[in-house]
Amino acid sequence: MPLLSDWLLRHLVVMCLLLHSLVLVTFCFHDAATGCSDGCYCSESGSGGKTVRCSNLQLTEIPQDIPNDTRHVYLDFNLFTAVPANAFADLPYLVELDLSHNEISRLEPGAFRGLGSTLQFLDISSNKLVNFDPEAFEGLRARANLTNNPWHCDCNLQMAMPRVDLEPASLTGIVCQTSEPEQIGVQGLAFLLAPDIDLCVVMKRTTDVAMLVVMFGWFSMVISYLVYYVRANTEDARRHLEYLKSLPGIQGKSEESSTISTVV
């Protein structure tokens, strides 16, 4: 009996060790599949999914290992200079994205592609965005914070704004730091709140002048052609008449006709 007890005890210990190892391996695989980005802090959000905080980590590139069940991402106070295309395409449940207080000066076309059906709030305030590219916000219907960027208001901006689906109140965050033309006087104003200002007026005038120049050139060509045509035909007619006068038969007939006319 003591031998049987020792045998059972040894096998029980081995089985416990195997079970413990299996639990550890399972936990490791689960952690690798759903773990947090390096240096970031992750927690479960109250509405399900994860909240990932990567604030103030001196990051220069958007992390690519954010768990795909994340609903809230905070990337504020970092050193991002651009948001590349499809940067968040693997986050189908993302509700909130905070990119404020970075060095972002460029949003590539499709930067927020794939978030149109879920994202509710986007914060890209306090960056270095100058030009507004509607292709960067492709399909996005979120409420956005666009304040505290050195926006340049020009005709391109005026034509771009109707092409985005962001909540209209979001566009009030575009405050003109510079403008073209400068004499329009929109510096310091929220462009959306100045609907009577037309930044395309210079372009329209330039287009009108160009059309007038083209029309004038066309009419000049037509008139020149008509003048050339009339002169050429007049010269041909004169040469033809002189040629006819130089023919002997024509001269004899002309003299005979003159004699008959005199007799009569």
Secondary structure by P-SEA (a helix, b strand, c coil): caaaaaaaaaaaaaaaaaaaaaaaaaaaaaaaaccccccbbbbbccccbbbbbbcccccccccccccccccbbbbccccccccccccccccccccbbbbcccccccccccccccccccccbbbbccccccccccccccccccccccccccccccaaaaaacccccccccccccccccccccccccccccccccccccccaaaaaaaaaaaaaaaaaaaaaaaaaaaaaaaaaaaaaaaaaaaaaaacaaaaaaaaaaaaaaaac
